[in-house]
Amino acid sequence: MNMMDRPRFRRKHQTATGRKASDESAAPVPPLESRAERLARRREEPQAESQSATEEARCRDEAEQQARAEETRRRVEADQQVRAEEAGEAAEDDQRRRDLAEKRRLAEMRARQARADADRLEAEARQVAEEEAEALGHTAKPAALPTEAATSPLALTDPVAAAADNRDTGPAARPGPTAETRPAPAPNRMWSRLGEITVDESHLHRNRIITARRDDPAHTAFDVLRTRLLQALHEKGWKRIAITSPGQGCGKTFTAANLAISLSRQENCRTLLLDCDLRRPTLHQVMGIERPGSVGDMLRGRTSPEDHLKRMGRNPVQAGRNIAFGFNDVVEPYASELLQDPRTAETLNRIETGFGADVMLFDLPPALFYDDVIAFRPMFDGVLLVIGGGLTTEKEIKEVERRLGADTPLLGMVLNKAEGADMTRYTY
């Protein structure tokens, strides 16, 4: 007999089935997911994962960049500290060198002052002895100087006078040279104390110093200028010549350097060339001299002429050694004020007499650009005006003459940069 046919079993089964159906009907049924939604969800999952990986990579890159930047900053700070320490040590070394140089300069100044004092005492002693001899009616020069001057380690013997004293001239001794006739040895001694410079032949050639090698026929023009200038100075009794131009680019420094080298070969002429273009000093560059110092300090009296001036030494161009230069590499903000300063006049007078200069050349700024030439007017005797061919106009020349005034002698005009001049006609 089938169990479903039993009434009791059938009732229980129906009761359980009805209960289950009622429970299923009461529970909420979730909505079915469409195929499009499933595909969209599957596409979004890799994108989300890719975005997450990209964000993590970006964070890692930012962290690495920050680390590298921090490391670079630390290195820069370390390098700056090292450089600052090195700069401080270099500054201390420079200061020590400057202090030593200043001490050496002061010591040399004291030594020169002591020599000058000894020379002055010697001269005074000679003068007193000669005055006493003249007052007593003696015709012979005293045989000895006072004890202080004779025993001085810096006292120098005059070999000419000594020979005259020792020479037998008969019953009456020949009178020795007086203070007026005896040649003063001081200029020669001061000249010999000057430091020497040498020049490079190729550098002078590049800078058109044609009087150096003298292979350019145009050098004869400077020799002619030299000879005529010396004749004019001798006739007038002058020594100081200013070299200027109306404007820039006319070649005044070129003219001054070539004229100076030409003058150096005149054996009986001691020449000084000073770079007084305190606004744009270039003479040292033309001659190939590095770090010559400040000519302004020499004019002010801060540096002695013996320390600043440099005479020509042995050189490959056979330039004469009786020339000295006052180079300059310091720009003066108040140039005209310095050029008319009383200390400048005193320094130039001391240089002229102390070194026995026969000719003093001054390389000055352009006359129409500044008032330096006018301010320096009491310091020189005449002017050489350098005219730039194709640059200088007749109006500018007249304006220079007007500014200098009628009482300023114009020794001549030098035409530079002239076109069409054939100097080969004058070769010999």
DOMI-15513 format. One record per atom (N, C-alpha, C): x, y, z. Coordinates in pm, whole numbers, plus 50000, padded with zeros to 5 digits. Each point is the difference from the previous one (the first is absolute). Layout:
N
XYZ/...
***
This chain:
428
500844988150000/499165011950000/500875012350000/499705008849915/500815012149990/499745008750121/501155006250043/499925007950120/499205012649976/499965004649881/499245012049971/498514997250009/499674987349988/498594996850009/499524999550144/500924999650094/499615000050139/499525013850039/498945000750065/499425013150035/500885007850094/500614993450093/500815007250101/501235006149935/500704992449922/501205005049934/499655010949902/498894998549934/499625010349903/499735013350069/499434999850119/499735012550069/501305006950044/500924992350048/501275006150045/500765005849882/499964992949890/500735005049884/499385012749946/498725000150002/499355012249953/500275011850093/500054997050128/500255010950096/501405005749982/501024991549983/501395004649984/500175007349869/499334994549896/500155006749870/499365013750001/498895001050064/499335013050008/500785009850083/500594994850106/500845009350080/501185005249921/500664991449923/501175004049920/499635010149892/498864997349942/499565009249896/499675013750057/499404999850119/499685012950061/501265007650038/501034992550045/501285006850034/500685005949876/499964992249892/500655005149878/499265012049943/498694999750016/499245011449950/500225012550083/500294998050128/500205011650088/501385006449982/501104992649964/501385005449986/500125008249871/500765011550002/500185008349880/500884993249897/499675001049881/500754993649893/500925010549935/501344997950000/500915010049940/499775001249852/500175012449945/499785001849857/501084992949920/499674995649890/500954993049913/500925010249930/501284996749993/501015008849937/499994997349851/499945011149927/499974998549855/501394996949946/500054995649879/501284996449938/500855012449976/499355011449962/500745012449977/500665005150128/499214998450114/500565004550127/501184991450040/499894987049974/501144991450033/501235003549918/499825003149873/501145003749916/500635013350045/499115009750036/500515012950048/500804998450128/499424991450091/500714997850126/501364993549977/500054990849907/501294993649972/501025009549937/499495009649920/500945009949942/500515009850106/499145003650097/500395010050101/501024994550097/499964987150023/500924994450099/501475001649958/500434996949874/501425002349961/500395014750001/499015008849962/500325014350001/500295004950142/499214995450093/500225004050139/501354995150050/500324987649963/501294994750042/501145008049935/499835003749868/501055007849932/500175013950063/498885006250036/500085013250064/500704999050134/499714989650071/500644998350130/501504998049984/500414992049900/501434998049977/500685012949955/499325007749915/500565012849954/500195009750116/499035000550089/500085008950116/501164996050091/500184986950017/501114995550082/501345003549935/500094998549866/501255003449931/500295015050010/498935008049987/500205014550011/500495003750140/499444994250100/500445002850137/501474996150019/500374988449943/501394995950011/500945009849929/499605004849880/500825009649926/500165013050077/498895004850059/500085012450078/500934998350119/499914988650064/500874997750116/501474999649957/500284993549885/501384999549952/500505013849960/499155007949933/500405013649961/500305008550123/499164998950103/500255007550122/501314995750064/500274987149997/501264995250058/501205005349922/499894999649865/501105005149920/500195015150020/498895007450008/500095014550023/500665003050134/499644992350101/500605002150132/501494997049996/500384989449929/501414996749989/500765010949924/499395004949891/500645010849924/500165012450086/498985003350078/500085011850086/501134998550102/500124988150058/501074997850098/501385001349934/500114994849877/501285001249931/500345014449968/499005007749954/500235014149968/500425007650124/499324997450112/500365006850124/501414996450042/500364987249984/501354995950036/501045006749910/499715000749869/500935006749907/500125014850032/498875006550029/500055014150034/500825002450127/499854991350096/500785001650122/501494998449973/500344989949915/501414998049967/500565012149927/499215005149901/500475011849927/500145012150091/499065001650092/500095011250093/501254999050086/500314987850045/501214998250080/501245002849916/500014995149874/501155002749914/500145014849971/498855006949975/500075014449976/500525007450123/499574995650118/500495006350122/501504998150017/500474987849972/501444997650009/500765008249897/499455000949876/500675008049897/500045014750040/498905005050058/499985013950043/501035002550111/500124990450091/501005001550106/501415000049942/500244991049901/501324999849937/500285013249927/498985005149929/500195012849931/500305011250098/499285000050111/500225010350100/501414999050058/500454987650024/501364998450051/501035004949898/499754996749871/500935004849899/499995015249991/498805005850008/499945014749996/500715006150119/499844993950117/500685005350118/501524999149983/500474988649949/501434998649979/500515010149896/499215001649891/500405009749898/500045014250057/499025003250085/499985013350061/501195001950093/500334989650077/501175001150088/501285001649918/500084992349890/501185001149915/500095013949938/498835005349957/500005013349940/500435010650101/499494998950122/500375009750103/501494999150032/500504987550003/501434998450027/500845006249890/499584997849875/500745006049888/499915015250003/498815005250034/499865014550009/500935005750109/500064993150114/500895004750107/501474999449955/500334989149926/501384999149953/500325011149900/499055002749909/500245010949905/500085013450070/499155001850101/500045012550074/501355001650071/500494988750053/501305000750067/501105003449900/499934993949879/501015003449899/499885014749958/498755004649985/499825014049962/500525009450109/499754996550126/500525008350110/501525000149999/500604988249973/501464999549996/500545008549885/499344999149884/500435008349887/499865014850032/498905003450066/499805014150035/501065004750099/500314991850100/501035003850096/501375001449932/500254990949905/501275000949928/500095012949920/498895003449930/500015012349923/500165012250089/499295000050115/500125011350091/501425001150056/500584988350029/501375000450052/500975005449896/499844995749875/500865005249895/499845015149984/498745004450004/499765014349983/500615008050115/499854995050122/500585007250116/501525000449990/500594988549958/501464999749990/500505009749894/499275000649886/500415009249895/499845014550042/498905002850073/499815013850048/501095003950099/500384990550087/501075003250095/501325002349927/500254991349899/501265001849927/500025013349926/498865003649943/499945012849929/500165011650094/499414998650120/500115010950097/501435001650050/500744989150009/501395000650046/500975003649889/499505001149877/500865003949891/500754988649936/499634987450030/500694988749940/499484997949858/500874995449914/499594997049863/499844985149976/500544991950089/499884985549983/498764995150072/499454989349948/498824993850063/500454993050127/499265000550110/500394993250122/500244985249973/501014994850069/500384986049975/498994990350056/499285003950104/499084990450063/498725007050037/498954992550007/498705005150044/499914998750151/499035006250063/499794997950143/499814985350030/500284996750126/500044985850041/498724992849970/498845006250026/498724993249985/499774995849856/500265009049906/499774996649861/501064990549947/501265001550048/501074991649947/499854985650044/499504997850121/499874986450051/498664993849972/499115007549934/498684994449970/500144988749900/499354988550022/500094988849905/499395003349865/499175010549993/499355003449874/500725011349927/501075005350062/500735010849934/500744994549880/499925007049888/500624995749875/501185009149967/501004994249939/501195007649963/499875004749857/500375012349978/499985005649866/501354996749935/500054990349904/501284996149943/500685011349924/499245008849937/500615011249928/500705009450096/499295003150111/500595008950099/501224993650066/499934986950027/501124993250063/501225000149910/499794997949870/501125000449907/500615013949995/499145010250007/500515013749997/500825003050124/499574994750117/500735002350124/501364993249999/500114988149944/501234992350004/500985003949890/499555007449900/500865003649889/500915011650040/501284999149970/500975010650032/499885011049897/499595011650043/499795011249908/500985011450024/501014998250079/500995010650019/499895006050137/500585011550018/500025006150132/498635002650055/499125004349919/498655002950048/499074989249946/499224994350090/499074989449959/498885006249916/499544992149897/498915004749915/498704999750079/499195010349994/498744999850076/499094989049949/499404992950095/499084989349964/498705005649946/499194991449942/498725004649944/499085005150109/499335010749971/499075005750097/498674992949992/499075004050089/498674993850002/499255002749870/500355011549933/499295003249878/500514991949881/501314996550000/500584993249884/500104985150016/499974994850124/500144985750021/498754992849952/500104989649917/498824992549955/499344992850117/498715001950011/499274993850111/499804985249972/500464991350091/499854985649976/498624994750036/499175008150066/498724994850049/499104994749889/499815007249887/499114994649896/500444986449948/501314998249982/500484987149952/499744989050100/500195003050127/499744989850102/498534996550005/499145010249994/498584997150003/499564992449876/500585003549885/499654993049876/500424985350008/501154997550057/500494986250008/499194991550097/499295006550091/499194992450095/498654995549944/499635005449885/498704996449944/499984985349957/498844993850019/499834986549950/499964999849849/500394988849944/500094998849855/498874991549945/499625002849876/499014992049930/500624995749867/499474989649945/500364996049865/498724999049919/500134999549871/498845000049912/500084988249906/498854995949952/499914988949907/499885005749858/500894995649913/500045005649865/498724997349923/499474987850010/498774996849927/498815007850054/499975002450132/498895007950057/500065014449949/501185005849997/500125013749948/499605000549854/500364989749924/499644999749858/498484999349983/499354991950084/498534999149991/499335013050036/500605007850087/499425012750043/500545011949921/500634997149885/500425010349905/501035009750058/500884994850087/501125008350044/501084998449893/499895008049896/500814998149881/501435004850020/500265007850104/501375004550026/500804989650076/499404988650032/500724989650073/500924992349906/499404992649905/500814992349906/500505008749883/499315010749974/500385009649896/500004993649861/499184989549981/499894994249868/498895006449918/499185008250066/498965007349929/500585013649960/499975003649872/500575012949959/499385011950071/498794998350055/499345011350066/500715004050128/500954991750049/500675003850124/500835012749981/500375002949875/500795012049977/499215012750032/498684999249988/499195011650035/500165003550147/500094989850087/500195002650142/501425004750029/500984995249924/501355005250019/500085014749963/499315003749893/499965014249961/499305008250108/498874994650051/499275006950107/500895001550123/500764989550034/500905000750115/501035011149983/500635000549884/501065009849979/499465014250004/498895002349934/499435013550000/499525003950139/499474990450075/499555003050136/501175003650089/501094992549991/501175003050083/500575013749965/500025003549874/500505013249960/499135011150057/498674997949993/499105010350054/500155001350151/500124988950068/500165000650146/501315006650038/501054997049925/501295006150031/499955015149978/499365004449895/499905014449974/499205007150108/498934993850047/499135006550098/500424997350144/500854990050021/500354996350136/498884992550070/499204992849924/498874992550055/500354985350017/499194993250082/500204985750024/498704992049995/498895006250035/498764992450022/499045001749880/499594988649944/499145000149882/498754991750028/498855005849976/498724992850012/499614994849862/499564987549996/499554993849875/498514996950016/499195006149914/498554998150009/499424999849859/498694998849994/499284999749873/498635006250021/499335004149894/498665005550019/499004989850052/500044987849946/499044989750040/500674986550014/499174989850019/500504986550017/500384994049866/500894990150006/500364992449882/500965006749906/500605011250041/500945007049912/501404994250008/500314992650105/501324993650012/501005007950082/499555006950105/500935007850081/500954991050080/499494988950056/500874990950073/500974993049905/499544996449882/500864994449896/501125009749966/499675012749987/501015010149969/500975001850115/499485000550123/500865002050117/500994988550016/499544987549983/500884988550017/501074999649892/499635002549874/500994999849893/501005011450014/499525011750039/500915011350019/500974997250115/499514993750107/500864997050115/501104990149961/499644989549926/501024990349958/501025006749908/499535009049915/500935007149914/500935009050082/499455006650102/500835008550085/501004991950081/499644987450032/500904991950082/501334997449930/500005000649868/501254997649927/500875012649989/499555010950057/500805012250006/500814999350129/501284997249989/500814996750117/500105011550100/499995012249954/500175011350090/498675005750048/498924992149991/498675005050037/499344989950093/499835003850124/499304991450098/498515003549997/499174990049968/498595002349971/499134992650101/498895006550037/498974993850085/498675001149928/499264988949997/498654999749942/499034995650109/499055008750033/499024997350106/498624998549939/499304989650041/498624997849955/499085008250091/499655011849954/499125008850077/498574999849948/499674990249916/498614997849963/499384991650111/499625006850108/499554993150120/498604994349986/499325002949891/498654994849980/500004986949921/500904999049901/500114987849921/501484997049974/500734995650103/501444997449982/500224987649914/500805001649894/500264988849908/501474998649965/500865009050047/501414999449960/500644986850043/499664995150119/500604987450046/499574988349914/498785000549947/499554989449911/500755000449867/500235012149949/500735001349874/501434994650014/500625002650114/501384995850021/500114985950055/498864993850037/500034986250049/500444998750144/499625009450086/500374999850141/498764996750082/500114990250089/498874995750081/500105005850141/498865004250052/499855005050138/501105010150036/500055011349932/501065009750031/499755008250125/498755000550048/499705008150117/499325013149963/499835008550100/499245012449984/500955011849988/499915007149888/500775012349987/499375011050084/498694998650029/499355009750087/500585000150140/500344988150053/500624999550132/501375006649999/500714998949888/501315006649992/499815015249997/499005004849923/499775014449994/499575005650134/499274991950078/499555004550133/501124999350103/501084993249969/501084998550095/499904987550085/499014991549973/499874987650079/501054989749960/500405000249873/501044991149950/501135008549947/501224996450034/501155007949954/500254997549852/500505009949928/500324997949859/501024989049978/500924998150095/500984989349985/499364986349997/498864998650070/499314987150002/499094998149879/499425010949950/499004998549894/500625000449861/500895009249974/500575001449866/500864987949967/499984996149873/500794988649953/500775004349875/501304997350000/500815003649883/500184987949909/500325002849879/500184989449902/501274992150031/499854986750007/501154991350021/500484994649867/500734989050007/500454993549877/498784994949925/500015002049869/498814997149921/500414995249862/499114992749932/500354994449870/499905009949884/499505012250026/499825009549890/501055011050001/501014998550086/501095009650006/499525014150034/498955000850082/499555013250047/501005005150103/500175013250004/500925005750096/499524998050143/500934999950095/499674997550141/499935012950081/500075011549931/499885012750070/498585005549989/499024990950013/498595003850000/499304992750112/499085006850066/499224994050109/498535002849975/499154990950051/498565000849978/499285000850135/498945007749998/499075000150113/498684994249955/499864986750010/498794993349955/498895001450104/498794996449958/498855001250090/498954989849959/499404993350100/498894990949972/498815002450093/499945011950060/498925003550093/499265012249946/498704998849984/499175011149953/499715009450116/500245012749979/499765010150104/498645006549977/499094999650098/498685006149980/500055015249994/501015006150062/500135014649998/501355003549937/500094997549871/501285001449931/500455014549991/499125008949957/500415013949982/500375006450133/499284996350106/500345005450132/501404995850042/500354987549969/501344995250036/501085006749916/499715002249872/501025005849912/500345014450037/499065007350062/500295013750041/500255001150151/500184988450065/500314999950143/501435005150022/500245008250102/501385004750026/500984988650023/499524988750053/500904988650021/500524994649867/499175000749895/500464995649869/501145008749949/499865013150017/501075009149957/501294997250077/499884997750129/501204997050080/500654987049955/499194989949972/500564987149957/500715001349866/499395007049905/500635001549869/501295008150009/500015010250083/501245007750019/501104991350061/499604991750096/500984991250063/500534989849901/499134994949912/500444990349899/500955006549901/499645012049955/500845006749899/501395002950053/500095005350121/501305003550055/500724987750055/499264991050063/500654988550063/500584990249901/499344998249885/500464990449901/500745006649883/500105013250003/500715006949893/499364998049865/498675001149993/499294997649875/500275011349901/500274996149876/500145009749892/498685002449927/499194989549987/498695001149936/499004992150083/498845006050027/498924993350070/498775000449910/499514988349963/498824998749916/498814995750086/498845006149976/498794996850076/498914995749902/499564987550012/498894995049919/498705003950070/499295009849944/498805005650063/498744995449928/498825001450063/498744996349935/499685009349883/499004996649919/499595009149892/499595013650055/500395010449931/499815013550052/498545004350000/499184994649909/498615004449990/499054991650083/500484989250059/499124991350077/499925004250147/501135004450055/500055003350143/500785013050017/500105004450124/500775012150030/501384996650054/500464987749982/501284995850057/501175008049941/499985002149867/501115007249938/500055014450051/498845006250014/499965013750052/500485000350145/499584990250080/500434999650140/501504997750012/500564992649906/501434996650004/500875010649933/499385010549947/500735009949922/501215005950072/499975003450128/501195005950062/501184990450011/499794987349973/501064990050020/500854997649876/499585004649882/500774997149880/500315012949925/500994998949909/500465011649924/499335001349864/499744988949933/499405000549868/499174987549973/499315000149884/499064989449967/500324994449862/499934986749991/499964993049871/498574995149981/499375004349893/498614996549974/499964989249891/499444988450035/499924988849906/498655000749930/500045000749868/498805001249918/499724986549935/498784995350012/499614987449939/499495002149858/500684993949903/499575001449863/498634993949978/499095007749946/498634995449980/499155000850124/500565004250114/499255001050126/499885014450047/501115007250001/500035013550055/499585010149895/499175009250041/499555010649909/500745013050032/499945009149906/500645013050020/499365007650115/498704998250017/499305006550109/500524995050135/500284987050010/500504994650126/501405005350030/500835001449898/501345005350023/499935014450052/499135008049940/499855013850047/499455000650141/499114990750033/499454999950136/501074996350102/500914990649965/501104996750090/500895012250021/500325007249892/500835011950012/499315010650087/498695001049985/499275009950081/500034996350148/499834987150030/499984995950141/501375001350064/501054996749925/501335001150057/500415014550019/499515008749916/500335014150013/501215003749917/500115012849975/501095004949916/501354999050068/500034999150133/501274999550071/500564985850011/499304990149944/500494986250002/500704997149868/501314997850001/500724997649874/499594986649938/499615000449876/499694988049924/501234996549917/500774990250048/501274996749936/499814993749864/498884993549977/499774994049870/498794991150001/499574996149881/498894990749983/500504987749927/499674988550055/500424987349942/498804993749931/500084998349869/498924993949925/500184984950003/499074993350065/500044985450012/498864994049917/500174987649959/499004992649922/499745006849866/501055005749943/499855006349870/499964989349892/499055001049910/499854990349892/500725005049875/500534990549927/500625003349872/501445004150008/500614999650121/501415003850013/500864988149965/500885001749903/500884989249955/501385002450058/500294993350117/501285002250065/501134992449933/499674990649913/501074992449935/500855009149910/499495011449963/500775009549919/501205005150075/499944999650134/501055006150081/500944989650058/499924987249956/500944990050046/501355002349933/501054995650066/501345002549947/500794987150011/
***
